[in-house]
Amino acid sequence: MGDTPILEISRLEEIFEDDTAGIADLLEAAMGTGANNQATLRDALARHELDAVMKAAHAIKGSTANIGGNEVAEVAARIENAARAQTWDGIEPAAIELDEAYERLRAAVRAYRAGL
Amino acid sequence: MNSNTSTTPNKVLVVDDVETNLTVFAKVVSQIPETEAVCFTSAVKALEWAGQNECVLIIVDQSMPELSGIEFISQVRSRGNSYTPIVMITGHSEKELQREALKLGASAFLGKPVDPVAFVSLARNLIQLRGARLETMAKAGAAHADQQSAVEALFAQERATIDSFAKAIDLRDPRTGDHCRRVAMFSEAIASKMGLSMIEITQLAQAARIHDIGKLSMPDRILNKTSRLLGDERDAAKKHVTDGTAMLSVFTTPLLHAAAEIVHSHHERFDGTGYPAKLAGPAIPLFARIVAVADTFSALTSRRPWREAASVSIAVEQIEKESGFGFEPKIVGAFRDVMPQLLDIRAEVPDLVPAVTR
């Protein structure tokens, strides 16, 4: 876990203004998508297919960056870049890092909803 | 996700296979006045929608399973939509991809995460540009339509003028009327064989209908004379080219100007020994050079009160003899080539002058 914020809620607040319920719904939906994307990435890793890894990491990056899930997006970007460069170097540890970051993001989302 | 496609006039089409991204984009789009987002997770369905609906802006993600953003842009542009701005969502570092997208018709790029302020500003600018472009296209289209209808009105007016002059010739002397009709049709066939453009052929076919308009002012004693013209009579008959030119001199429109040239020069000879101006070769207007051959063929193969009509073979022989002298060789060649057509025309517009009685 680095300095990158796990959930930069200010971005969504700028877009959704005072629609906090809307933000919470969006985050919940994003977590559902995230679970699917994680499963796709795990599957690609298990099959040892770099192209599939790159696509799955790209999807995770794209879906989390827009909701302010910066840490997950940053780790996913590292995996994607490595896979694009056709190297497995750093991918396995980054995948573990990604799962952990996702857990922290889920916790942050739960905390946000609880605070409403 | 596929949001409603109802009433708001300005629609922004958003295509991204990640539903939560669409939610974010829809929210950002709602910050642009008088717009609403129409969102698709399926690029194929979005493409279908874009083919049937107007939108002011398209936002498309690059990485999608069915079609990539680039493929989507290419398809939209290839279906004739050249004016709707398209913003592609792609990584800032993907310069090669961006260059390719620009070539295919992308208008701008945005990276993820989308900065709402930058997005709204870009979207508003692009929407305004689209409006200005459409307005310019509409003005250009209206100006073109006005110009077209003015040109069509002018053509109709010119044609009506030719019709009324042709009618006047018919009423003055039906034999001359039939001769003018035949000459016009012969000229059309020859010009067509020579490879003139459709516009030129049509113009010639119309203008030649009144090549003998000068006969309207020809004295009855000459026009209706039943024996060969002599001396002064012949000179008076030749006046029909200058009289006809004078009748048409007030007109400046293209068809009537062409008619005036034919009227004036159809008795010139290729070798410069004709009348009224002794013009030679290319100095004689092309239409008049063509009409000269058609006129001679019609005249030779028609009866006169003082002589029988020449046979087609004799008429052709005489015209061929004049190739390079009275007539331009190239036109004589085309005349020979279209002879079957000329004979059909003769059958269609026969010479109704009664047989010579002696």
Interface residues (C-beta under 8 A of the other chain):
Chain A: R11 L12 E14 I15 F16 D19 G22 L26 A29 A30 T33 K55 H58 A59 K61 G62 S63 A65 N66 I67 G68 A73
Chain B: V18 E19 T20 N21 T23 V24 K27 V28 Q31 D61 S63 K112 P113 V114 P116 V117
